[in-house]
Amino acid sequence: MARLKNERGATLILIIGVVAALAILAAAMAVLTVNVQHNTSTTRTQGKAFNVAEAGLDAGQAAMWVSWPADATAGSALSVDPTTFKQQFTSTEFPAPTTGQFIDVKFYDDDGNTVNPGMNTAYNYDYNNNGYMWIVSRGATGSRAAKVQAMVKKITYDLRIRAGVALYTDGSLTTKGTGNQPVVGLDPPAVAASAYVRGGWSGNGNTEMEGGISINPPGDTTQLTDVFPDEVLTSLIDTAIGAGKYYPSQADIPSSAWSTQPRIIVVEQGGVDANGIPDTDGSSVWSEGDPGILIVLSGDMDQTGSKKTIYGIVYLMNGLLLRGNAEIHGLCIAKGSADLRGTRAINYNANVIANLNRPVVLSVKQVPNTWRELHP
């Protein structure tokens, strides 16, 4: 075969072919890079939506711990506020969703099945009163959304506060009643109660104790831990800390704290003036049906000004001075001395103690093997 004598164009053709191939490869790489970046961005956004949903699950548990929904009213009030929740996330990292809410948390009762538990979506509270419920949390950010669910269980603790005690003090008791009005008495239906005074009692000769109140019953060796165990005090303080009800001083307590659940207030430093406590239930602080507990860790309790009525337990590491028209309905403990003046100061209330002895919710925990990720 005859050879071509002029092959100068072959090199040019080869170069054009190589350039074309490189161009195609570059275009393919560009498309691949864009796709990878898009997929990576989508994956990151999906991960963020999942984190929002998980945080909603935690927020739901916290809300149930503060107020376990035992009835329809509590169930209707139970919620995770979307505005407050959103404030925990930066708008740059977690932009508002293109559709739907940033967080949507729902609560449902369980169906009572202990082997393969399911939901009873007809009720948003613990209808069957077995201490189990479901939380369903949907989170969304940008164009992505995620949804998770889990069954939770309330962990409770029985307070075990002794009934039948109006007052306990490790110090002395001074009573200065007015006329025939006793300063320590009984709320119906109670007909009897004890007052334990370990440092001696002195009065002004008036009728200081209502009939049925027994001061230091003979042969009774009751100590403070028998009336109010140390582990109960520790548990209540821990509950207050977890619920944001532990305050440096009375001045740091917002008015709303007295009315919200749990009705436990702990004051770390300084005394408490009962007159500075806002009424929560009509004309009283707390109520017989929904009483509370006030714990003062360092300081006395005093009463000045107008009448103040408190339903619950007042626990003081120091002393107590009630004068004028101050009234505590329930139980008062003062590790220091107690000085009760004027009209009725302490009334033993059996219903208050019974209501406070109901189990306290210590925590709300997820039930193992019930967590699921759902299609959003």
C-alpha positions in Angstrom: 0.0 0.0 0.0 1.2 3.4 -0.9 2.2 5.6 2.1 0.9 9.2 2.4 3.8 11.6 2.0 2.0 14.5 3.8 0.9 13.7 7.4 1.1 17.1 8.9 -2.7 17.3 9.7 -2.7 14.1 11.8 -1.2 15.8 14.8 -3.8 18.5 14.8 -6.6 16.0 14.7 -5.1 14.1 17.6 -4.8 17.3 19.7 -8.4 18.3 18.9 -9.5 14.9 20.0 -7.6 15.1 23.3 -9.0 18.6 24.0 -12.5 17.5 23.3 -12.1 14.5 25.6 -10.7 16.7 28.4 -13.6 19.2 27.9 -16.1 16.4 28.2 -14.4 15.1 31.3 -14.3 18.6 32.8 -18.0 19.1 32.2 -18.8 15.7 33.7 -16.7 16.6 36.8 -18.4 19.9 37.1 -21.8 18.3 37.0 -20.7 15.6 39.5 -19.3 18.3 41.8 -22.6 20.3 41.7 -24.6 17.1 42.4 -22.3 16.2 45.3 -22.5 19.7 46.8 -26.3 19.6 46.4 -26.6 16.2 48.0 -24.2 17.2 50.8 -26.3 20.3 51.4 -29.5 18.3 51.4 -28.0 15.7 53.7 -26.8 18.5 56.1 -30.3 20.1 56.1 -31.9 16.8 56.7 -29.6 16.2 59.6 -30.5 19.6 61.1 -34.2 18.8 60.7 -33.6 15.5 62.6 -31.8 17.4 65.4 -34.8 19.8 65.7 -37.2 16.8 65.9 -35.0 15.1 68.6 -34.8 18.4 70.6 -38.6 18.6 70.4 -38.8 15.1 71.9 -36.6 16.3 74.8 -38.7 19.4 75.2 -41.9 17.3 75.3 -40.4 15.2 78.1 -39.4 18.3 80.0 -42.9 19.7 79.7 -44.5 16.4 81.0 -42.0 16.4 83.9 -43.1 19.8 85.0 -46.8 18.9 84.7 -47.8 15.3 84.0 -51.1 15.4 82.2 -53.4 13.4 84.5 -56.6 14.8 83.1 -58.1 16.4 80.1 -57.5 20.0 81.4 -53.8 19.3 81.9 -53.6 17.5 78.5 -55.0 20.6 76.8 -52.5 22.8 78.5 -49.5 20.6 77.8 -47.5 21.9 74.9 -44.0 22.9 73.6 -44.2 26.6 72.7 -42.8 27.0 69.1 -41.6 30.6 69.7 -39.6 29.8 72.8 -38.3 26.6 71.3 -37.1 28.3 68.1 -35.1 30.8 70.1 -32.7 28.0 71.0 -31.6 27.8 67.4 -29.8 30.4 65.2 -31.7 31.4 62.1 -28.6 31.2 60.0 -28.0 27.6 60.8 -31.6 26.6 61.2 -33.7 28.8 58.8 -37.5 28.7 58.9 -39.0 25.8 57.0 -40.4 26.4 53.5 -43.6 24.6 54.6 -45.1 23.7 58.0 -43.9 24.6 61.5 -40.3 24.6 62.8 -41.4 22.3 65.6 -44.7 20.5 66.3 -44.9 18.2 69.4 -48.0 16.1 70.1 -48.8 14.0 73.1 -50.9 10.8 73.1 -51.9 8.2 75.7 -50.7 4.6 75.3 -53.1 1.7 74.6 -52.2 -0.2 77.7 -50.5 -3.0 75.7 -47.4 -4.1 77.7 -46.0 -6.4 75.0 -46.3 -4.3 71.9 -47.3 -0.8 73.1 -49.2 1.4 70.8 -50.9 4.8 70.8 -54.4 5.8 71.8 -54.6 9.1 69.8 -58.1 9.8 71.1 -56.5 11.2 74.3 -53.7 13.7 74.9 -53.4 12.9 78.6 -52.8 9.8 80.7 -56.4 8.5 80.3 -55.7 5.0 81.6 -53.6 6.4 84.5 -50.8 3.9 84.1 -48.0 6.5 83.9 -47.1 5.8 80.2 -47.6 8.2 77.2 -46.3 8.8 73.7 -44.6 11.9 72.3 -44.5 12.6 68.6 -42.2 15.4 67.4 -41.9 16.8 63.9 -39.1 19.2 63.2 -38.4 21.2 59.9 -35.8 23.6 58.7 -35.3 24.9 55.2 -36.7 22.3 52.7 -36.3 19.3 54.9 -38.3 17.7 57.7 -38.0 14.8 60.2 -40.3 13.1 62.6 -39.6 10.9 65.6 -41.7 9.3 68.3 -41.1 7.6 71.7 -43.0 6.2 74.6 -42.2 7.8 78.0 -42.8 6.8 81.6 -43.1 9.0 84.6 -40.8 8.2 87.5 -42.4 9.1 90.8 -41.5 9.4 94.5 -43.8 9.2 97.5 -43.1 12.1 99.9 -44.1 10.2 103.1 -44.7 13.2 105.2 -46.2 12.2 108.5 -49.9 13.1 109.0 -51.2 14.5 112.2 -48.4 17.1 112.9 -49.2 20.8 113.0 -45.8 22.1 114.1 -42.3 20.8 114.6 -39.5 23.0 116.0 -36.0 22.0 117.3 -35.9 25.3 119.1 -38.3 27.0 121.5 -41.9 28.0 120.9 -43.3 31.3 122.1 -47.0 31.9 121.7 -48.8 35.2 122.4 -52.5 34.7 121.5 -55.2 37.2 121.5 -58.2 36.6 123.8 -59.6 33.1 123.3 -58.3 32.8 119.8 -55.7 29.9 119.8 -52.6 30.4 117.7 -52.3 26.7 116.8 -55.5 25.0 115.7 -57.3 22.5 113.4 -59.0 22.7 110.1 -62.0 20.5 109.7 -62.3 17.5 109.4 -59.2 17.1 111.6 -60.0 16.7 115.3 -56.5 16.1 116.6 -52.9 16.8 115.8 -49.5 17.1 117.6 -47.0 19.9 118.0 -43.4 19.0 118.8 -41.4 21.6 120.6 -37.9 20.4 121.5 -36.6 23.6 123.1 -39.5 24.5 125.5 -42.7 26.4 125.2 -43.8 29.6 126.8 -47.1 31.4 126.4 -49.0 34.5 127.8 -51.7 32.6 129.6 -54.4 32.9 126.9 -55.9 30.0 125.1 -52.9 29.2 123.0 -53.7 25.7 121.6 -57.1 24.6 120.3 -58.5 21.5 121.9 -57.2 18.5 120.1 -53.7 19.9 119.7 -51.2 18.0 121.9 -47.8 19.5 122.8 -45.0 16.9 123.0 -47.2 13.9 123.7 -45.9 11.9 126.7 -43.6 9.1 125.8 -43.4 10.3 122.1 -39.8 10.3 120.8 -40.6 11.7 117.4 -37.7 13.4 115.7 -37.7 15.7 112.7 -36.7 12.9 110.3 -39.7 11.0 111.4 -42.0 13.8 110.3 -40.1 15.0 107.3 -37.3 12.6 106.2 -34.0 14.0 104.9 -34.3 12.2 101.6 -37.7 13.8 101.0 -36.1 17.2 101.6 -33.3 16.4 99.2 -35.7 15.1 96.6 -37.8 18.3 96.8 -34.8 20.5 96.5 -33.6 18.5 93.4 -37.1 18.8 91.9 -37.1 22.6 92.5 -33.7 22.9 90.8 -34.8 20.9 87.8 -38.0 22.9 87.4 -36.3 26.3 87.8 -37.9 26.9 91.2 -34.7 27.3 93.2 -33.9 31.0 93.8 -31.1 32.9 95.5 -33.5 35.1 97.5 -37.2 36.0 97.7 -36.5 39.1 95.5 -35.5 36.8 92.7 -38.8 34.9 92.6 -41.1 35.9 89.8 -44.8 36.2 90.7 -45.7 33.5 88.2 -43.5 30.9 90.0 -45.9 30.6 92.9 -48.8 29.5 90.7 -47.1 27.2 88.2 -46.4 23.5 88.7 -44.6 22.0 90.5 -45.7 24.1 93.5 -42.3 24.0 95.2 -40.3 27.1 96.0 -36.8 26.9 97.5 -35.1 30.1 98.7 -31.3 29.7 99.2 -30.4 32.9 101.1 -32.1 35.4 103.3 -35.5 35.4 105.0 -39.0 35.4 103.5 -41.7 37.9 104.3 -45.1 36.2 103.8 -46.6 39.5 102.9 -44.5 39.6 99.8 -45.9 36.3 98.4 -48.6 36.9 95.8 -51.9 35.2 96.1 -52.4 32.3 93.6 -55.8 30.9 94.3 -58.3 33.7 95.0 -57.3 35.2 98.4 -54.7 32.6 99.4 -51.3 31.3 98.4 -52.0 27.9 97.0 -55.1 26.0 98.1 -56.3 23.0 100.0 -56.8 21.0 96.8 -53.6 22.1 95.2 -51.2 23.0 98.0 -47.5 23.9 97.8 -44.2 23.6 99.6 -41.9 26.5 100.6 -38.4 25.7 101.7 -36.1 28.4 103.2 -32.5 27.2 103.4 -30.9 30.1 105.2 -33.1 32.6 106.9 -36.3 33.1 108.9 -39.9 33.6 107.8 -41.8 36.7 109.0 -45.2 38.2 108.4 -45.8 41.9 108.1 -48.7 44.0 106.7 -52.0 42.6 105.8 -53.3 39.0 106.2 -51.6 36.2 104.3 -53.0 32.7 104.0 -50.8 29.8 102.9 -52.0 26.3 102.1 -49.1 23.8 102.3 -45.9 23.1 104.1 -43.4 25.7 105.2 -39.9 24.3 106.0 -37.4 26.7 107.6 -33.8 25.9 108.4 -34.0 28.9 110.8 -36.9 30.3 112.7 -40.4 31.5 112.3 -42.2 34.7 113.4 -45.9 35.0 112.5 -47.8 38.0 113.7 -51.0 39.8 113.0 -53.3 37.7 110.7 -50.8 35.3 109.2 -52.1 31.7 108.6 -50.4 28.5 107.5 -52.8 25.7 106.8 -51.0 22.4 106.7 -47.7 21.9 108.5 -44.9 24.2 109.6 -41.3 23.0 110.4 -38.8 25.4 112.0 -35.4 24.1 112.9 -34.9 27.3 114.9 -37.3 28.9 117.3 -41.0 29.7 116.5 -42.7 32.9 117.7 -46.5 32.9 117.0 -48.4 36.0 117.9 -51.9 37.5 117.4 -54.7 35.5 115.9 -54.6 32.0 114.5 -51.1 31.3 113.0 -51.0 27.6 112.2 -53.8 25.2 111.4 -53.2 21.6 110.9 -54.9 20.6 107.6 -55.2 16.9 106.9 -56.4 17.4 103.4 -53.3 19.5 102.5 -51.0 16.8 103.8 -52.9 14.1 102.0 -52.7 16.0 98.7 -49.0 16.7 99.1 -48.4 13.0 99.9 -49.4 12.1 96.3 -46.5 10.8 94.3 -44.2 13.6 93.0 -42.9 13.2 89.4 -39.1 13.0 89.7 -38.5 12.6 86.0 -39.9 11.5 82.6 -37.8 8.9 80.8 -38.0 7.2 77.5 -39.1 3.6 77.5 -36.3 1.4 75.8 -37.0 0.1 72.3 -39.9 2.5 71.6 -38.0 5.2 69.7 -38.9 5.3 66.0 -38.1 7.6 63.1 -41.2 8.2 61.0 -41.9 9.6 57.6 -42.4 13.3 58.1 
